[in-house]
Amino acid sequence: MNEPEKEEKEDDSHPYRRPKDAATLILVDRSASVPKVLVGKRHDKVVFQPGKFVFPGGRVDATDSKIPVAADIPKALEKKLTGGSPKIAPARARALAVAAIREACEETGLCLGRKVARMNGAAAKLTGEWTSFAEAGLLPDPSGLFLIARAITPPGRIRRFDTRFFTADVSSIAHRVEGVVHAEAELVELVWLELGSPSLEGLHSMTKNVLRELAQRLAMGPLSHAAEVPFYHFQGGDWRRDTI
């Protein structure tokens, strides 16, 4: 069992804040002997982790539960997403998976979806951040996502998230939006790095924990929803690792 890597010291003097649901997507390329993951370099002027390599992700939006999809999430994935505490409803589980796809497309220009012959009114619901899907004749497709980990930011932090870390194969990318990553964007560069690359050592400690979990899962062969999912949360003044 992996013990959580000790987190670098962060300011924990802030008032209690309820964690907000968030989703992160780790895209994987397994075409070579050593899998590669896609990371983005954050702008030096952003508040959170400036200049660091990160995976695309962010908090769930109110509209994520209402977006039409090409295929629903598998029941086995839904069961994993509703596990742990606090509990969430199946509709919220679906919204988390959809949020991961939205954030990835919004931050990297890489959109996970499926082309449909007829949108049948769905395009009218794909507004705002989802416009690129409608323009490409795509519906987001969360059916190929796998849950790798869940982690809740400790109390006392200025920002707290209840994050679900998803992964998907690079083959799930159905459309690329040009010009999303540039010198003045939130992500200024995209890089594919091999698992175990020294460049990944600069990631946040919890993200490195999740990457180790992912590496173990990939080493076992095809991903499965039946595999145990680690749930990292703070209890009794220290990190606790449970499984879902």
C-alpha positions, 0 to 999 in steps of 0.5 A: 500500500502506498503511504501518502507523500508528506506534503510540503508546508502550506499555510493552514491558518485560514478559517474552515472552508467546505471543500468544493467538488473538483475534477482532474484529468490525466491523459495517458499515451501508451503507444510506447513501452513507457506510458506518457502523461500530459502536463501543462505549465501554469502561467507565472502570474496565476495565484495557485502553483505559478510556473508549475506543471499541473494536470488540467482540472478545476471545480464542478460548474452548475451546468455540468449536470445538465450537459448532454453526453454521447454515453453515460458513465459506466455503473461501475464508475458511478459506484466508485464516484459515490464512495467515500465520505461525504457521499454524493448522488449519482447525478453529481458523479456524472457531473464530476466526470463531465467537469473533467472533460470540460476543464481539459478542453478549456485548458488544453484544447483537447476535447474528449467526445464522440461525433454524432450525426444529429445533435437533435437540439443538443447543440443549443445546450452546448454553450459557453465553454462547450461551444467548441463541442457544438461547432465540431459536432461532438457530444462529451463522452465520459464513458472512457474515464477511469477514477484513479484517486480521490483527495480532499484538501486539509482544513485551514487552507485558503482553498479546499477541494474534494478532487476526483482524479480521472484518467483517459487514453489519448485515443479518447481525444476527438477534437483539438481546439487551436490557440488555447495554450499560449504565452498569456493563457492559464497554461503556457505549454503542454508537454508529454512526459514519461512516467518516472520522468524527473520533470514530474518531481516538481508536481504537488505532493498529492499529485505525485501520490496519484501518479504513483497509483496510476503507474501501478494500475497501468503496470497491471494491464488494462484499466478496470473499474473494479480496482481499488481507488485510494481516498486521501483525506485528513483525520486526526492531524495527519493524512489517511489513505482509505480505499473505495 
